[in-house]
Amino acid sequence: MGVSKNLTVAIYGKGGAGKSFLTSMVARELTARNKRVLQMGCDPKHDSVVTHFGGALIPTVLGTWAKFEADGKAEDLQPEDVMFKGDGVYCMELGGPESARGCGGRGITFGFQLLEKWGLSEWNFHYMLLDFLGDVVCGGFGTPIARSMADKLIIVCSNEVQSMYAANNIASAVRYFANNGGRTRCLGLIVNKDDGIGKADKLAEALGIPVIAHVPLIPQDRVVNDGTPHEALARAVDDVINAIDHNEPVIPKEVGFVDFMMSLHGNASTMDGTAVTSDELWSLGENDPVLAGLPNGGSLDHRYLQTEDDGMKLIGPTIVSVGGGAVPAGAWES
């Protein structure tokens, strides 16, 4: 599809990474600079734009469509029925199904079909900011990437392992579709809730994408005080807007997440301290005594690492959080 009359930026990140609040701060600042901005929440919990409405949830596209459809008037639904304005920012929430009653990704797909029917690519905005859930890897949530609807994509990430895992998945989606003719590229990474340990920075380096901004951990009561953002937050918002306006996005490199996590200081290592890679691990042999107790000749996905002076050391393949750092179970340093 591609967007023709405005700059469309998709902001992705794991739930709780802070992407909605940061998107709202960017939207508010752009509006303060006399730009017409649409912020669109693309998450079933539909809370992307609450900052602009004093914490209130606005009606969603899918929920409003369902009401029109129940009255036999679905074809009468128009953008003005689902677009609202708060703090000068134009806002929409796509919404989604109730819990366990439908697929959120399919809801997102249907919502964008409505928007395209309404001529999304010709709407008269300077910027459209699409705030997307990054935990889910199904096709619906990848719509702006798969269909080249976003010109640029930003990933919001913390130094927490699940946040980095989601960030790597998002970067992988950008790379896949870019290598298959897609036009969406990655502008970079925002490190939010930054505690200074540098893991997200190392991930950005491995992906070959820049770090656009760092937002430190800020006490809740100081994030915004009397309508004024904390100076570190305001500085980060300026950095993000500058990157959106001037930086060229790139195609991320491929990163094997398990090996990346193993490479970080304090994570999995051999007895002499050198890093372990997944290539050095192997599955149980068919004659292993553990397998004899499994029904129907089943197998285990446990793996071993051989050390010269300590025999065979069991390493579980599941990454867990231990002492603030994500490491393969049973392989952290004492």
C-alpha positions as semicolon CSV with decimal commas, in nm:
position;residue;x (nm);y (nm);z (nm)
1;M;0,000;0,000;0,000
2;G;0,240;0,270;0,122
3;V;0,137;0,602;0,269
4;S;0,149;0,897;0,031
5;K;0,047;1,216;0,211
6;N;0,201;1,179;0,555
7;L;0,497;1,027;0,734
8;T;0,380;0,705;0,898
9;V;0,584;0,567;1,187
10;A;0,508;0,236;1,359
11;I;0,623;0,214;1,722
12;Y;0,661;-0,143;1,844
13;G;0,762;-0,296;2,176
14;K;0,675;-0,553;2,437
15;G;0,375;-0,474;2,655
16;G;0,491;-0,263;2,949
17;A;0,802;-0,135;2,772
18;G;0,660;0,219;2,775
19;K;0,590;0,260;2,403
20;S;0,238;0,405;2,442
21;F;0,344;0,676;2,683
22;L;0,649;0,766;2,473
23;T;0,435;0,772;2,159
24;S;0,192;1,005;2,336
25;M;0,473;1,240;2,441
26;V;0,606;1,250;2,084
27;A;0,255;1,314;1,947
28;R;0,195;1,593;2,197
29;E;0,526;1,762;2,118
30;L;0,470;1,740;1,742
31;T;0,125;1,894;1,791
32;A;0,282;2,171;1,998
33;R;0,501;2,237;1,692
34;N;0,186;2,299;1,485
35;K;0,184;1,961;1,314
36;R;-0,129;1,757;1,249
37;V;-0,074;1,423;1,419
38;L;-0,282;1,105;1,433
39;Q;-0,195;0,858;1,709
40;M;-0,349;0,519;1,648
41;G;-0,352;0,249;1,916
42;C;-0,320;-0,100;1,766
43;D;-0,362;-0,316;2,075
44;P;-0,678;-0,494;2,199
45;K;-0,653;-0,328;2,542
46;H;-0,696;0,009;2,360
47;D;-0,512;0,230;2,608
48;S;-0,258;0,395;2,380
49;V;-0,410;0,745;2,390
50;V;-0,531;0,763;2,750
51;T;-0,265;1,026;2,828
52;H;-0,448;1,270;2,599
53;F;-0,785;1,213;2,769
54;G;-0,704;1,222;3,139
55;G;-0,691;0,843;3,161
56;A;-1,024;0,782;2,983
57;L;-1,057;0,506;2,722
58;I;-1,207;0,622;2,393
59;P;-1,450;0,407;2,186
60;T;-1,270;0,172;1,948
61;V;-1,304;0,120;1,574
62;L;-1,398;-0,246;1,613
63;G;-1,637;-0,188;1,903
64;T;-1,815;0,094;1,723
65;W;-1,834;-0,107;1,402
66;A;-1,995;-0,394;1,597
67;K;-2,268;-0,159;1,724
68;F;-2,333;-0,024;1,375
69;E;-2,336;-0,377;1,236
70;A;-2,588;-0,492;1,499
71;D;-2,819;-0,211;1,384
72;G;-2,773;-0,307;1,019
73;K;-2,580;0,014;0,951
74;A;-2,221;-0,108;0,921
75;E;-2,181;0,064;0,583
76;D;-2,268;0,398;0,742
77;L;-1,967;0,395;0,977
78;Q;-1,728;0,681;0,900
79;P;-1,389;0,796;1,037
80;E;-1,550;1,081;1,230
81;D;-1,743;0,820;1,433
82;V;-1,420;0,672;1,574
83;M;-1,171;0,962;1,571
84;F;-1,132;1,185;1,875
85;K;-0,913;1,480;1,967
86;G;-0,730;1,528;2,296
87;D;-0,448;1,774;2,373
88;G;-0,473;1,871;2,007
89;V;-0,377;1,517;1,900
90;Y;-0,613;1,325;1,670
91;C;-0,664;0,979;1,820
92;M;-0,803;0,639;1,722
93;E;-0,803;0,299;1,891
94;L;-0,852;-0,010;1,675
95;G;-0,944;-0,228;1,973
96;G;-1,002;-0,602;1,962
97;P;-1,222;-0,889;2,078
98;E;-1,310;-0,967;2,437
99;S;-1,081;-1,212;2,614
100;A;-1,091;-1,564;2,468
101;R;-1,362;-1,462;2,219
102;G;-1,158;-1,396;1,909
103;C;-0,814;-1,335;1,758
104;G;-0,660;-0,996;1,830
105;G;-0,445;-1,016;1,518
106;R;-0,746;-1,077;1,294
107;G;-0,914;-0,781;1,461
108;I;-0,619;-0,561;1,372
109;T;-0,631;-0,685;1,013
110;F;-1,003;-0,610;0,988
111;G;-0,950;-0,266;1,140
112;F;-0,691;-0,177;0,879
113;Q;-0,919;-0,301;0,603
114;L;-1,173;-0,045;0,722
115;L;-0,909;0,227;0,733
116;E;-0,798;0,148;0,379
117;K;-1,159;0,158;0,266
118;W;-1,175;0,509;0,414
119;G;-0,865;0,616;0,220
120;L;-0,608;0,603;0,498
121;S;-0,321;0,685;0,264
122;E;-0,482;1,016;0,167
123;W;-0,567;1,148;0,512
124;N;-0,433;1,497;0,567
125;F;-0,185;1,451;0,853
126;H;0,178;1,546;0,879
127;Y;0,248;1,238;1,092
128;M;0,065;0,914;1,169
129;L;0,201;0,726;1,471
130;L;0,092;0,362;1,493
131;D;0,138;0,224;1,845
132;F;0,169;-0,154;1,811
133;L;0,183;-0,442;2,056
134;G;0,512;-0,625;2,010
135;D;0,459;-0,940;2,220
136;V;0,262;-1,117;1,949
137;V;0,425;-1,237;1,628
138;C;0,110;-1,328;1,430
139;G;0,048;-1,168;1,092
140;G;-0,224;-0,928;1,208
141;F;0,011;-0,737;1,434
142;G;0,270;-0,729;1,156
143;T;0,029;-0,563;0,909
144;P;0,215;-0,230;0,873
145;I;0,540;-0,419;0,810
146;A;0,398;-0,685;0,579
147;R;0,201;-0,433;0,371
148;S;0,457;-0,151;0,379
149;M;0,208;0,081;0,548
150;A;0,475;0,230;0,775
151;D;0,759;0,431;0,629
152;K;0,972;0,391;0,940
153;L;0,961;0,166;1,245
154;I;1,087;0,232;1,597
155;I;1,139;-0,033;1,865
156;V;1,099;0,055;2,233
157;C;1,300;-0,178;2,455
158;S;1,430;-0,208;2,809
159;N;1,725;-0,413;2,936
160;E;1,486;-0,689;3,046
161;V;1,518;-1,018;2,859
162;Q;1,157;-1,051;2,743
163;S;1,163;-0,695;2,612
164;M;1,480;-0,769;2,415
165;Y;1,333;-1,096;2,289
166;A;1,032;-0,907;2,152
167;A;1,261;-0,641;2,002
168;N;1,460;-0,905;1,816
169;N;1,140;-1,063;1,683
170;I;1,020;-0,725;1,555
171;A;1,355;-0,659;1,388
172;S;1,337;-1,006;1,231
173;A;0,995;-0,928;1,083
174;V;1,128;-0,604;0,931
175;R;1,424;-0,789;0,781
176;Y;1,207;-1,071;0,640
177;F;0,963;-0,845;0,458
178;A;1,235;-0,602;0,346
179;N;1,421;-0,892;0,188
180;N;1,098;-0,987;0,010
181;G;1,028;-0,647;-0,142
182;G;0,874;-0,464;0,153
183;R;0,952;-0,096;0,205
184;T;0,931;-0,061;0,585
185;R;1,269;-0,012;0,751
186;C;1,384;0,020;1,112
187;L;1,475;0,367;1,235
188;G;1,629;0,240;1,556
189;L;1,583;0,149;1,920
190;I;1,466;0,357;2,216
191;V;1,608;0,224;2,543
192;N;1,340;0,297;2,800
193;K;1,358;0,250;3,179
194;D;1,733;0,246;3,124
195;D;1,921;0,123;3,431
196;G;2,258;0,163;3,262
197;I;2,358;-0,203;3,227
198;G;2,376;-0,171;2,848
199;K;2,212;-0,496;2,734
200;A;1,964;-0,328;2,498
201;D;2,249;-0,119;2,353
202;K;2,439;-0,439;2,278
203;L;2,131;-0,582;2,108
204;A;2,100;-0,270;1,891
205;E;2,468;-0,302;1,800
206;A;2,422;-0,668;1,705
207;L;2,116;-0,578;1,494
208;G;2,305;-0,297;1,324
209;I;2,047;-0,034;1,418
210;P;2,113;0,291;1,605
211;V;1,997;0,375;1,955
212;I;1,777;0,679;1,902
213;A;1,735;0,778;2,266
214;H;1,784;0,665;2,624
215;V;1,514;0,729;2,883
216;P;1,637;0,661;3,236
217;L;1,432;0,524;3,521
218;I;1,234;0,825;3,644
219;P;1,027;0,832;3,966
220;Q;0,658;0,814;3,879
221;D;0,576;1,149;4,036
222;R;0,849;1,322;3,834
223;V;0,776;1,185;3,484
224;V;0,543;1,477;3,414
225;N;0,510;1,756;3,672
226;D;0,246;2,028;3,622
227;G;0,226;1,935;3,255
228;T;0,602;1,958;3,203
229;P;0,791;1,638;3,117
230;H;1,104;1,546;3,311
231;E;1,409;1,696;3,139
232;A;1,545;1,352;3,047
233;L;1,210;1,257;2,892
234;A;1,185;1,588;2,705
235;R;1,537;1,539;2,570
236;A;1,452;1,186;2,454
237;V;1,136;1,310;2,280
238;D;1,343;1,570;2,093
239;D;1,589;1,297;1,991
240;V;1,306;1,077;1,861
241;I;1,148;1,357;1,657
242;N;1,486;1,452;1,513
243;A;1,544;1,089;1,411
244;I;1,198;1,062;1,254
245;D;1,255;1,378;1,051
246;H;1,616;1,330;0,947
247;N;1,752;0,976;0,991
248;E;1,746;0,708;0,724
249;P;1,603;0,373;0,841
250;V;1,790;0,046;0,783
251;I;1,728;-0,326;0,749
252;P;1,827;-0,500;1,076
253;K;2,083;-0,778;1,075
254;E;1,997;-1,132;1,182
255;V;2,064;-1,208;1,548
256;G;2,038;-1,552;1,706
257;F;1,882;-1,457;2,037
258;V;2,004;-1,752;2,245
259;D;2,364;-1,703;2,137
260;F;2,330;-1,329;2,192
261;M;2,209;-1,381;2,548
262;M;2,484;-1,633;2,614
263;S;2,743;-1,379;2,498
264;L;2,650;-1,123;2,763
265;H;2,876;-1,091;3,065
266;G;2,767;-1,312;3,353
267;N;2,558;-1,543;3,141
268;A;2,633;-1,898;3,030
269;S;3,004;-1,984;3,030
270;T;3,235;-2,283;3,039
271;M;3,442;-2,364;3,344
272;D;3,728;-2,141;3,225
273;G;3,496;-1,843;3,168
274;T;3,475;-1,845;2,789
275;A;3,132;-1,794;2,633
276;V;2,920;-2,089;2,529
277;T;2,737;-2,095;2,196
278;S;2,438;-2,310;2,108
279;D;2,659;-2,496;1,856
280;E;2,854;-2,639;2,151
281;L;2,545;-2,800;2,302
282;W;2,407;-3,132;2,190
283;S;2,104;-3,348;2,262
284;L;2,106;-3,672;2,459
285;G;2,234;-3,976;2,277
286;E;1,988;-4,253;2,199
287;N;2,147;-4,481;2,460
288;D;2,134;-4,229;2,741
289;P;1,993;-4,398;3,055
290;V;1,744;-4,115;3,109
291;L;1,569;-4,203;2,783
292;A;1,511;-4,562;2,893
293;G;1,240;-4,446;3,129
294;L;1,043;-4,259;2,863
295;P;0,740;-4,424;2,700
296;N;0,746;-4,517;2,332
297;G;1,114;-4,427;2,295
298;G;1,053;-4,058;2,352
299;S;1,329;-3,799;2,373
300;L;1,431;-3,503;2,587
301;D;1,535;-3,157;2,476
302;H;1,793;-3,121;2,754
303;R;2,146;-3,063;2,633
304;Y;2,492;-3,113;2,773
305;L;2,813;-2,914;2,766
306;Q;3,134;-3,114;2,809
307;T;3,411;-2,968;3,024
308;E;3,762;-3,112;3,053
309;D;3,775;-3,132;3,429
310;D;3,412;-3,169;3,531
311;G;3,262;-3,433;3,307
312;M;2,921;-3,356;3,160
313;K;2,738;-3,046;3,285
314;L;2,362;-3,023;3,225
315;I;2,238;-2,700;3,066
316;G;1,866;-2,642;3,022
317;P;1,779;-2,461;2,697
318;T;1,518;-2,235;2,862
319;I;1,632;-1,881;2,936
320;V;1,528;-1,765;3,282
321;S;1,587;-1,457;3,495
322;V;1,835;-1,500;3,777
323;G;1,974;-1,220;3,987
324;G;1,855;-0,956;3,742
325;G;2,022;-1,118;3,440
326;A;1,877;-1,364;3,192
327;V;2,079;-1,684;3,173
328;P;2,021;-2,044;3,062
329;A;1,895;-2,239;3,363
330;G;2,170;-2,408;3,556
331;A;2,454;-2,229;3,379
332;W;2,498;-1,904;3,566
333;E;2,823;-1,818;3,736
334;S;2,843;-1,845;4,114
